[in-house]
Amino acid sequence: MNIYYIMSTNTSDNKRKVTTRRLIEMKQRGEKISMLTAYDYSSAKIIDAAGIDCILVGDSASNVMAGNTTTLPITLDQMIYHAKSVMKGVDRALVVVDLPFGSYQGNSKEALASAIRIMKESHAEAVKIEGGSEIRESVERIISAGIPVMGHLGLTPQSINKFGTYAVRAREEAEALKLMADAKLLEELGCFAMVIEKVPAELAARVAREVSIPVIGIGAGGGVDGQVLVMHDMLGINQGFSPRFLRRYADVASIMTDAVGNYIQDVKSGDFPNESESY
């Protein structure tokens, strides 16, 4: 009888809406957090129904949806469009939206205005912002308005022109110490979670141990509290990107190519539509 009660509770918990508080509870009980990107209604609906914990409407839409080589060109209006589309397909997952390049750096009032627009116009539940001490005022101002903030440290793609490379960050002691200090600062400021991208696994695991908020890794090893991948990468839709940390769970590009090829052949031959497919 007790066993049945526990199983019923877990099943109910899995269907319950994911919130910022629930992510912290997951860390506290050692449950890993699953996170994927989405940019449209249809894909968001599928991955939400599959049970994903957190959906990131990432500025990676600039790459995989718009074909840009970096995340820098995407605008706030475009991010809001993608976020609105995703929100219509989600029932359970927590939806976090990237603040795009130029919408928060150097001006905390503009940062707050950008975050408010995302929350009001898309109905999303949190924003993500790249950087540490450099953006302290922006983080403080956004959180003071009651908007949940997820941090992002390590390789921060919006700063790619400063880095000049997508290589692993924080290998040197000075940068590792700064990353650790920035992680503790983000926690102190009130961030509910943070992403750490492309840093040594040992460093990322140490950050996860030393802060009380969830640390979600991408290219940061398995010692963190959860993982995030770009949906187009892990499904094999985007085949031109193959970093060491990426595990492909499908080859959707090949499936689509075959399907389209079969469709073309059936149209050309007159096989489609047949009698049963006509009125």
MARDONU-227677 format. One record per residue: residue number from 0; residue in one letter; x, y, z of N, C-alpha, C, O, CB in turn. Coordinates in steps of 0.02 Angstrom, whole numbers. Glycine has a CB too. Example, Ala and Ser with C-alpha at 12.3 -4.5 7.8 and 13.67 -1.06 7.14 Angstrom:
num residu nX nY nZ caX caY caZ cX cY cZ oX oY oZ cbX cbY cbZ
0 a 660 -284 390 615 -225 390 660 -165 390 712 -166 423 565 -224 452
1 s 642 -112 354 684 -53 357 645 2 394 670 57 402 704 -30 286
This chain:
num residu nX nY nZ caX caY caZ cX cY cZ oX oY oZ cbX cbY cbZ
0 m 42 -60 0 0 0 0 44 63 0 30 111 -36 -47 0 61
1 n 96 62 40 142 118 41 178 127 -25 188 183 -48 192 110 97
2 i 197 70 -56 231 72 -120 186 104 -173 209 145 -213 253 2 -143
3 y 122 84 -173 75 112 -221 68 188 -213 63 225 -261 7 79 -215
4 y 68 209 -150 61 280 -136 121 319 -165 112 372 -195 54 293 -60
5 i 180 292 -155 241 326 -181 240 329 -257 256 381 -286 304 288 -157
6 m 221 274 -289 218 274 -362 167 324 -388 179 359 -437 201 204 -388
7 s 109 328 -354 58 375 -375 81 447 -368 68 489 -410 -6 364 -335
8 t 117 460 -313 142 528 -302 192 547 -356 190 603 -381 175 532 -232
9 n 237 501 -373 287 516 -424 254 529 -492 274 575 -528 337 459 -430
10 t 204 488 -509 170 498 -573 137 566 -576 141 601 -626 118 442 -584
11 s 104 585 -521 71 650 -518 122 706 -523 110 756 -556 30 656 -454
12 d 180 697 -490 232 748 -490 259 759 -560 276 815 -578 288 729 -442
13 n 265 705 -598 292 710 -666 246 750 -712 268 778 -761 303 641 -695
14 k 181 752 -695 134 789 -736 125 861 -712 95 902 -747 67 753 -736
15 r 151 875 -654 141 942 -625 183 994 -662 238 979 -685 160 941 -550
16 k 157 1054 -667 191 1109 -701 260 1121 -670 267 1124 -609 149 1173 -698
17 v 311 1127 -712 378 1142 -689 385 1217 -678 367 1257 -721 432 1116 -739
18 t 411 1235 -620 422 1305 -603 495 1315 -583 532 1266 -578 375 1327 -545
19 t 514 1377 -572 582 1390 -549 595 1355 -482 650 1330 -470 595 1467 -543
20 r 545 1355 -440 553 1322 -375 562 1247 -383 601 1216 -347 492 1336 -331
21 r 526 1217 -429 532 1145 -440 602 1126 -464 628 1073 -445 480 1122 -491
22 l 633 1169 -504 701 1154 -526 749 1152 -467 793 1109 -464 725 1206 -577
23 i 740 1198 -420 782 1198 -360 769 1136 -318 816 1106 -291 769 1262 -318
24 e 706 1116 -313 689 1055 -277 721 994 -310 743 948 -275 613 1046 -273
25 m 723 992 -376 754 937 -413 828 932 -396 854 877 -385 744 945 -488
26 k 861 989 -393 932 988 -374 940 962 -303 985 921 -290 962 1059 -379
27 q 898 984 -258 904 964 -188 896 888 -178 927 859 -134 852 1001 -147
28 r 854 857 -220 846 785 -212 888 744 -261 881 683 -266 773 767 -221
29 g 932 779 -299 979 744 -343 949 721 -408 977 677 -441 1007 687 -308
30 e 892 749 -428 860 730 -491 887 775 -547 883 836 -542 783 736 -487
31 k 913 745 -600 941 784 -655 886 820 -694 830 796 -700 981 737 -702
32 i 904 879 -719 857 922 -756 871 915 -830 928 922 -853 864 996 -733
33 s 818 902 -869 824 897 -942 800 961 -974 747 988 -956 784 836 -969
34 m 838 986 -1022 822 1050 -1054 840 1046 -1128 893 1022 -1146 859 1109 -1019
35 l 795 1070 -1171 807 1075 -1242 784 1143 -1268 743 1176 -1236 771 1018 -1280
36 t 809 1162 -1325 784 1223 -1357 722 1206 -1399 713 1149 -1421 839 1255 -1401
37 a 682 1257 -1410 626 1254 -1458 612 1325 -1481 626 1373 -1445 562 1221 -1426
38 y 585 1331 -1541 575 1397 -1571 507 1404 -1604 491 1458 -1629 629 1411 -1621
39 d 467 1351 -1604 402 1353 -1638 351 1310 -1601 369 1270 -1558 409 1329 -1711
40 y 288 1319 -1617 233 1285 -1584 237 1209 -1590 230 1174 -1541 167 1310 -1612
41 s 247 1185 -1651 243 1112 -1663 297 1073 -1626 282 1023 -1594 248 1098 -1737
42 s 360 1097 -1630 413 1060 -1596 407 1068 -1520 421 1020 -1483 482 1086 -1619
43 a 386 1126 -1497 377 1136 -1425 324 1089 -1397 332 1061 -1343 358 1209 -1409
44 k 270 1080 -1434 216 1036 -1413 241 964 -1407 222 929 -1360 158 1040 -1462
45 i 283 943 -1454 309 874 -1453 355 863 -1394 348 814 -1358 345 859 -1518
46 i 404 907 -1384 453 894 -1331 423 906 -1262 445 875 -1213 514 938 -1340
47 d 373 949 -1258 339 958 -1194 300 895 -1176 303 872 -1119 291 1019 -1196
48 a 264 867 -1225 226 805 -1213 272 747 -1196 251 700 -1161 183 788 -1274
49 a 334 749 -1221 382 695 -1206 407 698 -1135 436 649 -1110 441 699 -1254
50 g 397 755 -1101 415 760 -1030 476 802 -1015 503 797 -960 426 693 -1004
51 i 498 844 -1062 556 886 -1048 541 933 -989 484 956 -982 575 928 -1112
52 d 591 946 -948 580 988 -889 581 1062 -906 541 1101 -878 634 973 -838
53 c 625 1082 -951 635 1153 -964 646 1163 -1039 684 1126 -1070 695 1181 -923
54 i 614 1213 -1067 624 1231 -1138 656 1299 -1141 633 1347 -1110 556 1230 -1177
55 l 711 1303 -1178 745 1367 -1189 728 1392 -1259 743 1359 -1309 822 1359 -1181
56 v 697 1450 -1262 689 1484 -1326 755 1522 -1336 762 1579 -1315 625 1532 -1328
57 g 801 1488 -1367 870 1513 -1370 882 1562 -1427 848 1560 -1478 917 1456 -1376
58 d 931 1606 -1417 951 1650 -1472 987 1610 -1526 1006 1637 -1578 995 1707 -1447
59 s 997 1545 -1513 1021 1499 -1565 972 1495 -1623 989 1467 -1675 1034 1430 -1536
60 a 911 1521 -1614 865 1527 -1670 897 1567 -1727 881 1557 -1786 799 1561 -1647
61 s 941 1612 -1709 978 1651 -1759 1015 1605 -1807 1020 1619 -1867 1026 1700 -1726
62 n 1042 1551 -1780 1080 1503 -1820 1035 1453 -1856 1035 1448 -1917 1130 1465 -1777
63 v 996 1416 -1816 960 1358 -1844 895 1376 -1878 870 1337 -1919 946 1308 -1789
64 m 866 1434 -1862 804 1454 -1895 815 1507 -1950 780 1508 -2000 756 1481 -1843
65 a 864 1551 -1939 874 1606 -1986 937 1598 -2029 946 1636 -2077 878 1671 -1949
66 g 980 1550 -2012 1039 1537 -2053 1097 1583 -2042 1142 1586 -2084 1020 1540 -2123
67 n 1097 1621 -1987 1154 1665 -1972 1212 1625 -1944 1202 1570 -1917 1133 1720 -1923
68 t 1272 1651 -1949 1331 1616 -1925 1342 1626 -1850 1379 1587 -1819 1392 1638 -1963
69 t 1312 1678 -1821 1317 1689 -1749 1248 1704 -1721 1199 1710 -1758 1367 1748 -1734
70 t 1244 1711 -1655 1180 1728 -1623 1168 1803 -1623 1113 1825 -1605 1179 1701 -1552
71 l 1216 1843 -1642 1212 1915 -1634 1156 1949 -1673 1126 1996 -1647 1276 1945 -1654
72 p 1139 1928 -1735 1090 1967 -1774 1018 1964 -1749 979 2009 -1764 1092 1944 -1844
73 i 999 1913 -1711 928 1906 -1693 906 1963 -1649 943 1986 -1605 916 1838 -1658
74 t 845 1987 -1661 819 2046 -1626 772 2026 -1569 751 1969 -1564 783 2092 -1676
75 l 756 2075 -1527 709 2064 -1473 640 2046 -1501 607 2001 -1475 704 2126 -1428
76 d 619 2081 -1553 554 2065 -1583 552 1993 -1609 501 1959 -1601 539 2114 -1641
77 q 606 1971 -1639 608 1902 -1664 607 1852 -1607 574 1800 -1613 671 1892 -1707
78 m 642 1866 -1553 641 1821 -1495 571 1816 -1465 549 1763 -1445 691 1845 -1441
79 i 536 1872 -1463 468 1872 -1437 422 1831 -1482 380 1794 -1458 442 1945 -1430
80 y 431 1838 -1547 391 1798 -1595 401 1723 -1582 352 1686 -1577 411 1815 -1668
81 h 464 1702 -1576 477 1631 -1564 449 1609 -1496 420 1555 -1491 553 1617 -1567
82 a 457 1651 -1446 433 1633 -1379 358 1627 -1377 331 1581 -1345 456 1685 -1327
83 k 322 1672 -1411 249 1668 -1413 227 1603 -1446 179 1571 -1424 220 1728 -1452
84 s 261 1583 -1499 244 1521 -1534 255 1461 -1489 214 1415 -1486 285 1514 -1598
85 v 312 1460 -1453 327 1404 -1408 276 1399 -1352 252 1344 -1337 398 1412 -1379
86 m 259 1455 -1322 214 1454 -1265 146 1424 -1282 114 1394 -1238 204 1525 -1239
87 k 124 1431 -1343 59 1404 -1363 59 1327 -1365 6 1296 -1363 39 1430 -1431
88 g 120 1297 -1367 124 1225 -1371 143 1191 -1305 149 1130 -1303 173 1206 -1422
89 v 152 1229 -1252 180 1202 -1190 128 1201 -1134 94 1251 -1122 241 1242 -1168
90 d 124 1144 -1100 81 1138 -1041 121 1129 -977 103 1157 -925 34 1079 -1050
91 r 176 1091 -980 212 1071 -920 279 1105 -910 294 1128 -855 221 998 -921
92 a 320 1108 -961 389 1130 -954 393 1204 -933 349 1243 -948 427 1120 -1020
93 l 448 1221 -899 464 1290 -885 495 1320 -948 542 1291 -977 513 1297 -824
94 v 471 1377 -970 496 1408 -1032 539 1469 -1015 515 1516 -982 438 1428 -1079
95 v 601 1467 -1037 650 1520 -1025 669 1550 -1093 679 1513 -1141 713 1493 -987
96 v 675 1616 -1096 689 1650 -1159 754 1689 -1154 765 1725 -1105 631 1697 -1178
97 d 797 1681 -1203 860 1719 -1205 846 1793 -1219 808 1810 -1263 907 1690 -1259
98 l 878 1835 -1180 882 1906 -1198 935 1912 -1253 992 1892 -1242 899 1952 -1135
99 p 917 1938 -1311 965 1939 -1366 1019 1993 -1359 1013 2039 -1319 929 1950 -1431
100 f 1072 1985 -1397 1127 2032 -1397 1102 2103 -1409 1062 2115 -1455 1180 2012 -1450
101 g 1126 2150 -1368 1108 2220 -1377 1046 2242 -1338 1028 2300 -1339 1098 2235 -1448
102 s 1013 2194 -1304 952 2211 -1269 962 2221 -1194 915 2237 -1158 899 2158 -1281
103 y 1024 2212 -1171 1036 2219 -1099 1107 2242 -1081 1117 2267 -1025 1023 2154 -1065
104 q 1155 2234 -1125 1224 2251 -1107 1232 2327 -1099 1214 2366 -1143 1272 2225 -1161
105 g 1260 2346 -1042 1279 2416 -1032 1224 2463 -1012 1237 2522 -998 1309 2441 -1093
106 n 1162 2439 -1009 1106 2483 -991 1054 2443 -954 1015 2407 -984 1076 2518 -1054
107 s 1054 2448 -887 1010 2406 -847 937 2425 -857 893 2382 -850 1029 2411 -774
108 k 922 2488 -872 853 2507 -885 827 2476 -949 770 2454 -953 846 2584 -888
109 e 870 2474 -1000 851 2441 -1063 844 2366 -1051 800 2335 -1081 904 2455 -1118
110 a 886 2338 -1009 882 2267 -993 814 2250 -962 782 2201 -981 939 2246 -946
111 l 793 2291 -915 728 2279 -884 672 2287 -934 625 2247 -935 718 2327 -825
112 a 675 2339 -974 623 2349 -1025 619 2290 -1073 564 2269 -1092 637 2413 -1064
113 s 677 2262 -1092 678 2204 -1137 647 2143 -1103 606 2108 -1134 750 2188 -1158
114 a 665 2132 -1041 638 2075 -1004 563 2081 -995 526 2032 -1001 673 2067 -937
115 i 540 2141 -979 468 2153 -970 430 2139 -1035 377 2108 -1034 454 2225 -947
116 r 457 2160 -1091 424 2147 -1156 418 2073 -1168 366 2049 -1189 463 2180 -1213
117 i 472 2035 -1154 469 1963 -1164 415 1932 -1121 376 1891 -1145 538 1931 -1148
118 m 413 1950 -1057 365 1920 -1012 293 1940 -1029 248 1897 -1028 380 1942 -940
119 k 281 2002 -1046 213 2026 -1060 188 2002 -1127 130 1982 -1134 211 2101 -1057
120 e 231 2003 -1178 208 1989 -1246 209 1915 -1263 170 1892 -1305 250 2026 -1295
121 s 253 1877 -1232 257 1805 -1248 224 1761 -1196 206 1704 -1210 329 1784 -1256
122 h 216 1787 -1135 190 1749 -1077 240 1696 -1054 220 1649 -1020 124 1716 -1095
123 a 304 1704 -1073 356 1658 -1049 365 1666 -974 337 1712 -943 423 1670 -1086
124 e 405 1622 -944 409 1619 -871 475 1641 -841 481 1647 -780 394 1549 -849
125 a 526 1652 -883 591 1674 -859 632 1697 -918 616 1682 -976 627 1616 -820
126 v 686 1733 -904 733 1753 -956 803 1727 -939 818 1712 -881 734 1830 -964
127 k 844 1721 -990 914 1701 -980 958 1757 -1006 944 1789 -1056 930 1633 -1017
128 i 1014 1767 -970 1058 1823 -986 1130 1800 -978 1147 1765 -931 1044 1884 -940
129 e 1173 1820 -1025 1243 1798 -1026 1288 1846 -988 1283 1907 -996 1266 1791 -1098
130 g 1333 1818 -947 1383 1859 -914 1380 1855 -838 1333 1827 -810 1376 1929 -935
131 g 1431 1885 -806 1436 1885 -734 1436 1955 -705 1386 1991 -711 1498 1849 -712
132 s 1492 1974 -675 1496 2039 -641 1484 2097 -689 1461 2150 -668 1563 2047 -607
133 e 1499 2087 -754 1491 2141 -803 1417 2162 -810 1404 2219 -828 1518 2119 -871
134 i 1371 2117 -797 1300 2132 -806 1263 2133 -740 1202 2124 -738 1269 2082 -854
135 r 1299 2143 -686 1268 2140 -619 1207 2186 -614 1154 2165 -590 1320 2160 -566
136 e 1213 2248 -636 1158 2295 -629 1096 2273 -667 1040 2281 -644 1179 2365 -653
137 s 1107 2244 -726 1050 2221 -766 1015 2163 -732 953 2161 -729 1074 2199 -836
138 v 1054 2116 -705 1024 2059 -669 985 2083 -609 928 2062 -597 1078 2009 -648
139 e 1015 2128 -570 981 2154 -510 916 2189 -528 865 2179 -494 1027 2203 -474
140 r 917 2230 -580 857 2268 -597 801 2222 -622 743 2232 -605 874 2320 -651
141 i 819 2172 -662 768 2125 -688 737 2085 -631 676 2078 -627 799 2078 -741
142 i 780 2058 -587 754 2018 -532 713 2061 -484 664 2036 -456 812 1985 -494
143 s 732 2124 -474 695 2168 -429 624 2180 -454 580 2199 -416 731 2235 -421
144 a 613 2170 -519 546 2179 -548 505 2115 -543 448 2113 -567 552 2201 -621
145 g 533 2063 -513 497 2000 -505 503 1953 -563 463 1906 -569 425 2015 -493
146 i 551 1965 -607 561 1922 -666 617 1872 -651 673 1893 -636 578 1964 -729
147 p 603 1807 -655 655 1757 -642 711 1759 -694 697 1766 -754 624 1686 -639
148 v 773 1754 -672 831 1758 -716 873 1694 -711 890 1673 -656 873 1819 -700
149 m 888 1665 -768 937 1611 -773 1002 1641 -800 1001 1676 -850 910 1552 -820
150 g 1058 1628 -766 1122 1654 -789 1152 1610 -842 1126 1557 -858 1169 1660 -730
151 h 1208 1632 -870 1244 1594 -921 1318 1614 -918 1335 1672 -931 1214 1606 -993
152 l 1361 1565 -901 1433 1578 -894 1473 1529 -937 1445 1482 -966 1454 1572 -820
153 g 1538 1541 -940 1581 1499 -981 1586 1528 -1050 1599 1587 -1059 1556 1426 -983
154 l 1575 1485 -1100 1572 1510 -1169 1505 1545 -1177 1452 1514 -1175 1580 1452 -1222
155 t 1508 1610 -1187 1447 1650 -1198 1446 1672 -1270 1483 1718 -1289 1444 1711 -1149
156 p 1404 1640 -1312 1407 1651 -1385 1397 1724 -1406 1421 1743 -1459 1356 1609 -1418
157 q 1362 1763 -1367 1353 1833 -1386 1418 1873 -1382 1423 1927 -1410 1301 1866 -1341
158 s 1468 1844 -1349 1534 1877 -1343 1585 1844 -1389 1645 1850 -1377 1558 1875 -1271
159 i 1562 1809 -1441 1608 1771 -1483 1661 1815 -1516 1718 1793 -1526 1569 1733 -1536
160 n 1644 1876 -1533 1693 1920 -1565 1748 1941 -1517 1804 1956 -1538 1659 1982 -1594
161 k 1732 1942 -1452 1784 1956 -1402 1829 1895 -1393 1890 1901 -1389 1751 1976 -1334
162 f 1798 1836 -1389 1837 1774 -1379 1877 1758 -1442 1935 1738 -1438 1791 1716 -1362
163 g 1845 1766 -1501 1878 1750 -1564 1880 1675 -1579 1909 1654 -1629 1948 1776 -1563
164 t 1848 1634 -1536 1849 1562 -1546 1794 1531 -1503 1773 1559 -1453 1918 1533 -1528
165 y 1772 1472 -1525 1723 1434 -1486 1756 1380 -1443 1724 1332 -1423 1671 1401 -1533
166 a 1821 1389 -1430 1858 1340 -1391 1835 1339 -1319 1800 1385 -1296 1934 1355 -1395
167 v 1854 1286 -1283 1836 1278 -1212 1861 1338 -1172 1918 1360 -1181 1865 1213 -1184
168 r 1818 1363 -1128 1836 1420 -1086 1860 1397 -1017 1850 1340 -998 1776 1468 -1079
169 a 1891 1443 -982 1911 1434 -911 1960 1377 -900 1957 1344 -848 1850 1422 -869
170 r 2003 1364 -947 2057 1315 -937 2112 1345 -892 2143 1310 -853 2087 1292 -1004
171 e 2123 1411 -899 2174 1444 -860 2145 1464 -792 2085 1475 -784 2200 1507 -897
172 e 2189 1467 -742 2168 1478 -673 2130 1543 -664 2079 1545 -630 2228 1477 -627
173 a 2154 1596 -695 2123 1662 -685 2051 1662 -709 2006 1687 -675 2162 1716 -722
174 e 2039 1633 -768 1971 1632 -795 1927 1584 -755 1867 1597 -746 1972 1611 -868
175 a 1956 1529 -731 1918 1482 -690 1897 1514 -624 1840 1504 -601 1960 1419 -676
176 l 1942 1553 -594 1925 1587 -531 1871 1639 -542 1826 1648 -500 1988 1621 -502
177 k 1874 1674 -599 1822 1724 -614 1755 1689 -625 1704 1714 -602 1841 1765 -676
178 l 1755 1633 -660 1693 1597 -672 1661 1575 -606 1601 1582 -596 1705 1537 -716
179 m 1703 1550 -561 1677 1529 -495 1648 1589 -457 1594 1584 -427 1733 1495 -454
180 a 1684 1645 -459 1660 1705 -425 1595 1730 -456 1549 1752 -421 1713 1760 -427
181 d 1591 1728 -523 1530 1750 -557 1471 1705 -541 1415 1728 -533 1542 1753 -633
182 a 1484 1640 -536 1430 1593 -519 1401 1608 -450 1340 1608 -441 1456 1521 -522
183 k 1445 1621 -402 1422 1637 -335 1387 1705 -333 1340 1714 -294 1481 1637 -286
184 l 1410 1751 -375 1377 1816 -379 1306 1809 -407 1259 1839 -380 1418 1864 -423
185 l 1298 1770 -460 1232 1760 -489 1184 1729 -438 1126 1748 -434 1236 1716 -552
186 e 1210 1681 -400 1169 1652 -347 1150 1705 -296 1092 1709 -275 1207 1594 -312
187 e 1198 1745 -276 1186 1798 -226 1135 1849 -250 1095 1874 -211 1252 1833 -208
188 l 1138 1864 -315 1092 1914 -343 1020 1888 -347 973 1927 -353 1116 1935 -411
189 g 1012 1822 -346 945 1793 -347 927 1754 -408 868 1737 -418 896 1846 -339
190 c 976 1738 -452 961 1695 -509 936 1628 -485 960 1602 -435 1023 1686 -554
191 f 887 1599 -520 859 1535 -498 897 1476 -525 889 1420 -501 786 1531 -519
192 a 940 1487 -576 979 1434 -607 1031 1467 -652 1029 1528 -663 934 1384 -647
193 m 1076 1427 -679 1124 1452 -727 1145 1398 -775 1146 1338 -758 1186 1481 -692
194 v 1161 1419 -836 1191 1375 -886 1266 1387 -885 1289 1444 -880 1162 1388 -958
195 i 1304 1332 -888 1377 1338 -896 1396 1301 -960 1382 1242 -968 1416 1309 -834
196 e 1427 1338 -1006 1440 1310 -1072 1514 1301 -1086 1554 1346 -1076 1410 1355 -1125
197 k 1531 1242 -1108 1597 1225 -1135 1654 1246 -1089 1696 1287 -1107 1606 1258 -1203
198 v 1655 1216 -1030 1710 1225 -982 1732 1157 -958 1694 1108 -967 1688 1271 -922
199 p 1791 1150 -929 1813 1085 -904 1763 1054 -855 1734 1089 -813 1881 1092 -870
200 a 1752 989 -861 1702 955 -821 1715 962 -746 1668 969 -707 1700 881 -839
201 e 1777 960 -726 1794 965 -656 1773 1033 -627 1747 1038 -572 1869 954 -645
202 l 1784 1086 -666 1765 1153 -643 1689 1160 -638 1663 1187 -590 1794 1206 -691
203 a 1654 1135 -689 1581 1139 -688 1552 1101 -629 1505 1125 -597 1552 1112 -754
204 a 1580 1042 -615 1556 1003 -558 1567 1040 -492 1526 1037 -447 1590 935 -556
205 r 1624 1074 -488 1638 1113 -427 1588 1169 -419 1565 1182 -363 1709 1141 -429
206 v 1571 1203 -473 1522 1257 -469 1455 1228 -444 1424 1257 -400 1512 1291 -539
207 a 1435 1171 -473 1371 1141 -453 1371 1122 -379 1319 1126 -346 1357 1079 -495
208 r 1428 1102 -353 1432 1084 -282 1429 1145 -236 1403 1142 -181 1497 1045 -268
209 e 1456 1201 -260 1466 1259 -217 1410 1311 -221 1411 1359 -182 1530 1291 -232
210 v 1363 1302 -266 1305 1347 -268 1242 1306 -255 1240 1246 -270 1300 1385 -336
211 s 1192 1338 -228 1131 1302 -209 1080 1300 -266 1031 1263 -262 1100 1333 -148
212 i 1091 1340 -318 1044 1341 -374 1066 1292 -428 1125 1275 -432 1038 1412 -403
213 p 1019 1268 -470 1037 1219 -521 1087 1246 -572 1082 1303 -594 975 1196 -557
214 v 1135 1203 -589 1184 1218 -641 1171 1171 -699 1178 1110 -692 1258 1212 -614
215 i 1153 1198 -756 1137 1159 -815 1194 1165 -865 1211 1221 -885 1069 1181 -846
216 g 1222 1109 -885 1281 1111 -927 1268 1098 -1000 1220 1064 -1018 1330 1061 -902
217 i 1312 1124 -1042 1316 1106 -1112 1390 1104 -1128 1423 1156 -1130 1276 1157 -1158
218 g 1415 1045 -1140 1487 1037 -1148 1524 1049 -1083 1580 1075 -1083 1513 1084 -1200
219 a 1493 1031 -1026 1523 1044 -960 1524 981 -917 1528 986 -856 1485 1099 -925
220 g 1521 923 -949 1526 860 -912 1462 841 -876 1411 875 -881 1581 865 -862
221 g 1466 784 -840 1407 756 -808 1399 773 -735 1353 748 -703 1407 684 -816
222 g 1444 813 -707 1441 827 -636 1397 886 -617 1397 908 -560 1509 840 -611
223 v 1359 911 -665 1314 967 -652 1243 941 -639 1232 880 -637 1314 1017 -712
224 d 1195 986 -632 1128 967 -611 1081 951 -668 1026 927 -657 1098 1021 -569
225 g 1102 965 -729 1060 951 -786 1098 965 -851 1155 986 -850 996 993 -784
226 q 1064 952 -906 1096 961 -972 1049 997 -1019 988 990 -1014 1118 893 -1002
227 v 1077 1036 -1064 1039 1068 -1117 1074 1057 -1183 1135 1060 -1187 1029 1145 -1103
228 l 1035 1045 -1235 1060 1041 -1303 1013 1080 -1349 955 1091 -1333 1067 967 -1327
229 v 1040 1100 -1406 999 1129 -1459 961 1073 -1493 992 1025 -1516 1042 1171 -1510
230 m 895 1078 -1497 854 1025 -1524 875 1005 -1595 878 946 -1611 781 1046 -1523
231 h 890 1054 -1636 910 1039 -1706 975 1000 -1709 985 961 -1756 916 1104 -1745
232 d 1018 1009 -1660 1081 972 -1658 1070 900 -1635 1094 853 -1668 1131 1007 -1612
233 m 1034 890 -1580 1026 823 -1553 981 779 -1596 985 718 -1592 999 827 -1482
234 l 938 809 -1637 895 771 -1681 928 759 -1750 900 723 -1792 829 806 -1691
235 g 986 788 -1761 1020 778 -1824 989 817 -1881 998 799 -1940 1020 706 -1842
236 i 952 870 -1866 925 914 -1918 981 958 -1944 989 968 -2004 866 957 -1891
237 n 1020 985 -1898 1079 1025 -1915 1140 979 -1915 1165 960 -1862 1088 1084 -1864
238 q 1163 960 -1973 1218 912 -1978 1286 944 -1986 1336 909 -1989 1205 865 -2035
239 g 1287 1010 -1990 1351 1044 -2000 1385 1063 -1935 1435 1099 -1936 1341 1105 -2041
240 f 1359 1039 -1879 1385 1058 -1813 1396 994 -1773 1348 961 -1756 1337 1107 -1776
241 s 1458 978 -1759 1473 914 -1725 1526 922 -1671 1580 893 -1676 1496 862 -1776
242 p 1512 961 -1619 1560 968 -1564 1565 904 -1524 1521 861 -1528 1541 1027 -1519
243 r 1617 898 -1487 1629 838 -1446 1573 823 -1398 1558 765 -1385 1694 845 -1408
244 f 1540 875 -1371 1490 864 -1319 1422 842 -1347 1378 822 -1309 1481 927 -1280
245 l 1413 845 -1413 1348 832 -1443 1336 757 -1452 1377 723 -1483 1341 868 -1509
246 r 1281 731 -1426 1258 664 -1441 1196 669 -1485 1147 701 -1466 1243 623 -1376
247 r 1199 638 -1544 1141 639 -1589 1094 581 -1571 1115 524 -1568 1163 635 -1663
248 y 1031 597 -1560 981 547 -1542 939 526 -1601 897 480 -1595 937 573 -1487
249 a 947 558 -1659 911 539 -1719 948 569 -1779 993 610 -1772 837 565 -1716
250 d 927 546 -1838 954 573 -1901 895 599 -1942 879 572 -1995 995 519 -1941
251 v 865 652 -1916 804 679 -1946 817 707 -2016 773 704 -2059 774 732 -1902
252 a 876 733 -2028 892 759 -2094 887 705 -2147 860 717 -2201 963 790 -2094
253 s 913 646 -2132 909 590 -2180 837 566 -2189 816 551 -2245 952 532 -2156
254 i 799 563 -2134 729 543 -2138 690 591 -2181 650 570 -2223 698 539 -2067
255 m 701 656 -2172 666 707 -2212 687 703 -2285 645 709 -2330 680 776 -2185
256 t 751 694 -2298 776 690 -2366 744 631 -2403 723 637 -2460 853 683 -2367
257 d 741 573 -2369 710 514 -2399 636 525 -2412 610 507 -2465 720 453 -2354
258 a 602 555 -2364 530 567 -2371 515 614 -2429 470 602 -2469 501 595 -2306
259 v 553 669 -2433 543 717 -2486 559 684 -2554 523 696 -2603 587 779 -2475
260 g 612 644 -2557 629 610 -2619 574 563 -2641 558 559 -2701 694 571 -2609
261 n 544 526 -2594 489 480 -2611 428 519 -2635 393 498 -2681 470 437 -2550
262 y 415 576 -2603 359 619 -2623 369 644 -2695 323 641 -2736 351 678 -2575
263 i 429 668 -2709 443 693 -2777 433 638 -2828 403 649 -2881 515 720 -2781
264 q 458 578 -2812 451 521 -2858 378 504 -2870 358 491 -2927 489 460 -2831
265 d 338 504 -2818 267 486 -2824 228 539 -2863 182 522 -2901 236 477 -2756
266 v 246 603 -2854 214 656 -2893 232 650 -2966 188 655 -3010 234 726 -2866
267 k 296 641 -2980 320 637 -3049 289 578 -3086 273 582 -3146 396 631 -3051
268 s 281 521 -3050 255 460 -3082 179 460 -3086 150 417 -3120 278 399 -3044
269 g 146 506 -3053 73 507 -3052 43 462 -2999 -18 455 -2996 47 488 -3118
270 d 85 431 -2958 60 386 -2905 26 423 -2849 -17 395 -2814 118 345 -2878
271 f 44 485 -2839 12 527 -2787 -22 586 -2820 11 622 -2859 63 551 -2735
272 p -86 599 -2807 -129 559 -2762 -162 502 -2799 -175 506 -2860 -183 604 -2731
273 n -177 448 -2763 -214 392 -2793 -289 402 -2781 -310 454 -2756 -190 323 -2763
274 e -329 352 -2799 -401 360 -2793 -424 371 -2722 -469 411 -2708 -436 300 -2822
275 s -393 335 -2675 -414 340 -2605 -394 407 -2574 -419 426 -2521 -385 283 -2564
276 e -349 443 -2607 -327 508 -2583 -360 566 -2621 -339 624 -2615 -251 513 -2589
277 s -411 549 -2659 -447 600 -2698 -520 601 -2677 -545 553 -2648 -441 586 -2773
278 y -554 657 -2692 -625 664 -2673 -669 652 -2735 -730 655 -2730 -639 735 -2644
